[in-house]
Amino acid sequence: MIPISISISSALFFAIMNILITYKLGSIDPLILLFFRGAVAVVFLGPFIMKDVHLLFTRPAIPVHLRSVSGALAVLCTFWTLQNTSSLHASFLASLAPLFLMIMIFIFNGNTLNKIQLCGLLLVVFGTLVVAGSPSAESSSKVWILGTLGAFLSALAMLFLKQATAQFSPQLIVFNFSVLFLIIGLPGVSMAWPDDTLLLWLGLMGGCSVLGQVFMTVSYKQLDPQLANAFGRTLLLWVGGAELLLFGRIPGITDSIGYLFAVVGLLLVTRRANPNNPLPKIVDDSETGIVSGGAGKEDNEVRLGVQ
């Protein structure tokens, strides 16, 4: 029960982060959000990885830096989406990342979808189209474009680290892209430093992000990756419940049906039919945690820090 509780707690912390960005930090420049998210992670992880920082200046670290760039762009897209639509809808779009990752791996590895995964793919596409065509749909086309782009860039970031994770610890990887968050977000902070009240909310947002990442890492180590991914999807339940209780936002029936189809599809897409199946298994917390993926073999397992 403890590993399951940790996995659910991770989704809860990411949900709190998303709610804060949508309803408390919605008018803040996304660059400022990026800066403070990186700052909290750097302060938290810095003491644990300082002895290994020099490894980031070696040639094998190039994929780590490519991952950091694509991850930073993905987070900016996600932050903007959170500020311009409901937290539930933005979280849903970000959750499409494992779908893009699975497609990329199939393309680059030359594998094909099995029947269960193909069914999952169709469900995700169908569910997304249902949400997009819902009579109560309020999101602009720009929200859909940037939200989906953020999910795609998250998947690309995962792919870049497939090789690097064999040589670098997850802590060092997360620290590296957190430093990049600081650098990219610096122009926003230099132009408009937040007041004391906003600093508290920004610190809480960054803290929830770090705790979500830490708890997700622990849950992937203690649970089967597919089970961890399933409990990670409770993020949508936490966000939807919070919006209902705090702000009275209720998704329409059509939206709810679309979300349900898409989430079930995501679980099927990232599922292994049997332990010996050579097809990749992929799980993630697309809302900013850790990804595990591979071909069902220990030496092929990928565990990456995402967003």
N, C-alpha and C positions, 0 to 999 in steps of 0.2 A: 504493500500500500504506500510506503514512503516514496519509492521512485515515481509512482503514479501521481502522488500529491505534489512532488517537485515539478513534474512536467506540467501539471495543471497550473501550478503557481507561476511558472514561467510565462504561460499564456496570459495569466492575469496581469503580470507586470507589464507585458507588452500592450495589453489592452488599456491599462492606466496611462501609459505613455501616449497611445493614440488619442485617447479621450482628452488628455491635457493639451495636445497640439491642436486638436479641433476646436475645443471650447474655451481654453484659457490662453492659448498662445497663437490664436488664429491670425492675429494682425502683425505678428513678428516676422521679420525677414527670415526666410528659410535658411539663409547663410548664418544667421545668429543661432538658430536652432542647431544647425550642423556643428557650429563651434562649441557650444556647450555640451552637446552629446559627446563630442570627442574629448573635451576637457575632463569630464568626469571619468571617462574610461582611462585616459592617460594617467590621471592621479591615482586611480584605483589599481591599475595594472603595472605602472611604472616600477615600483619597488621589487616586483617579482621577476622582471625580465631584463633589467639593466645589464646584467652580465652577458646577455645574448644579443644586445642591440647591434653589435658590430657585424653580425651575420646578415643584417639587412642591406649591407653595402657590398655584398658579394654577387657574383653573376647568377648563381642559382636563385637569388631572391627576386629576379625580374618578374616572374609570374605573380609573386606576392604584391609587387607594386602595381602591376596591371589590374590585379583584383581590387586593390585599394581605389584606383581611379574609377573603375566601373562601379564599385560599391558606393563610392561617394556620390556619383551621379544618380545612382538608383535611389539613395536616401533622399537626395534633394527632390527628385520626382515624387517620392512617397510623401514627404513633408508638405509639398505644395498641394498634393491631392487631398491630404488630410485637412488642409486649411480651406479647401474649396468645395467640399462635399461632406456628407455625413461620415462619421468615423467608421461606421459599419461598412459603407460602400467602399471607402478607401482601403480598409483592411481586406475586403473581399478581392479587390483588384491586386493588392500586394500578394495575396495568397495564390495567385496564378503562377508565381515563380517556378515551383516544381514542375509544372506542366511544360514550360519553356525549356527547363533544364533537361527533362526527359527527352524532348524532341531533339535538342542539341546533341545529346549523347548518342541517340540513335543515328543521327546524321553522320557524326564523326567516327563512330565505332562500326557503322555498317550493320547494326542490328535492326530487327524488326519488332513491332509490337505484338505481344501475344493477345489472345482474344479478350482476356480480362482488362488489359491495359487499353486496348482499342475501344472497348466499351466505355472505360473511364474517360478517355479522350473525347468521345462523342458526347458524353454526359456533361463534361466541362463546357464544351462549345455550345451545347444546347442551353445549359443553365445560364451561361453568360449572355446569350442572345435573348433569352426570356427576360433577364433583368434589364437589358438595354432597351427592349421593346415594351417594357411595362408602362401602363397608362399613367402611373405615378412617378415615372422617371423624371428626376429633376436635374441630374448631372449634365453638364455641357459636354460637347464633343471633346473639348480640350482636357477635361477631367479624365475621360476615357482614354485619350491618347497618352497623356502623361502618366496616368496610373498604370496602364499596360506597359508603357515604356520602362517604368520603374521596375516592374516585375521581370521584364526581359533582361534589363541590365543586372538585376540581382542574379538571374540564372547565368548570365555571362560571367559574373564575378565568381560564382561557384566553379564554373568550368575552368577558369584561369588557374585556380588553386589545386586542381586535380593532381598536378605533378609536385607542387611545392609542399603539400602537407606531409609528404614523406620525410622532409628535412627540417620543417619548422613547426614549433609548438603552436597550438591554437591561441595561446595567450600572446605570443609574439606577433602573430598574424593580426589579431584584433587590435593590439597596440599600434601596429604599423598603420592600419587604415584610420585609427582614431587620431593619430598625429596628422594625417592628411586632412581629416575633418577640420582640425584646428587651423591648418594652413588655408584651406579653401574658405572657411568661415570667417577668417580674420578681417577681410574687407568690410563685411557686414557689421562686425563688432566695433571696428574703428570708426565707422560713420555714425553709429547710434548705440552707445552703451546702455543696456537696460537699467531701469531703476531698481531699488532694493526689493520691491515686491515681485517684480518679474524675475529677478535673480533667484528667488526662492522657488518659483514655479519651474524655471529652467533647470535648476539643480535637481528638483524632484523628477523632472522628465529624464534627465541624464542618468540619475540613479536607478530609475525603473528600467531603463534600457540595459544598464550593466547587469542588474540583478536578473533580468530576463535572460540575458546571454549566459550568465553563470549557471542558472538553474537548468537551462536547456542543455548545456554541455553535460551536466551531471546526469540528467534524465536519459540522454543518448548513451551514456556509458553503462547505465544500470538497467535500461529497458531494451527490448527489441526495437530497432529503429522504426519499424512500421508502426508499432504501438505508440512510441513516443510522438510520431508524426500525427497519429489519430488524436491523441490528447492535446497536441499543440493546436489542432483546429478549433479547440474550445475557445480560442481567442475571439472568434466571431460571436460565440454565445455571450462571452463576457462583455464585449463591446455593445452588442445588441441589447443586452439586459441593462447595462449602464445608461444607454441612451433612452431606454423606455422609462426607467425609474427616475432619472435625474432631469430629463428634458421632455418626456412624453412623446418621444419619436417612435412611431410604430411602422415597421416596413409593411408595404401593401402585400396582399395575398400573392399577387403575381411575383413580386420581388422575392418573397420568402420561398416560394416554390423554386424560383431560379437559383437562389443561394443554395438550397438543399440539393438540387441536382448537381450543381457545380462542386460542392464540397464532397459529396459521395464520389463523384468522378475523380477528384484529386486523390482521394484515398485509394481508389482502384488503380489509377495511373502509377502510383508509387508503391504498389503492392507486388511482392514476389509470389508467384504461384506455388513454388516449392523452394526449399533451401538450396537445392543444387542447380537451380535455374541460372544459366550464365548471363541472363539479361540484367542490366543494372538495377540496383535498388537505390532509391533516392528518397530522402526525407529532408524536410527543412522547416524553419520557422519563419519563412519569408518575411515576417515582420521584424526581422533583425536578430537572429540567433545563430545557430550552428547547423550545418548541413552534413548529413552522412549519406554517402552513396558509394556504389561500387558494383562489382559483378558478382557479388555473393561470396567472394573470397576475401580472407582477411588481408592479404597483401594488396588488394585493390580497393580497400575501404577508403573513402574520402571523408574527412571531418573538417569542415571549413567554417570560419567565422563569417557570417553574412550580415551586411548592413551594419 
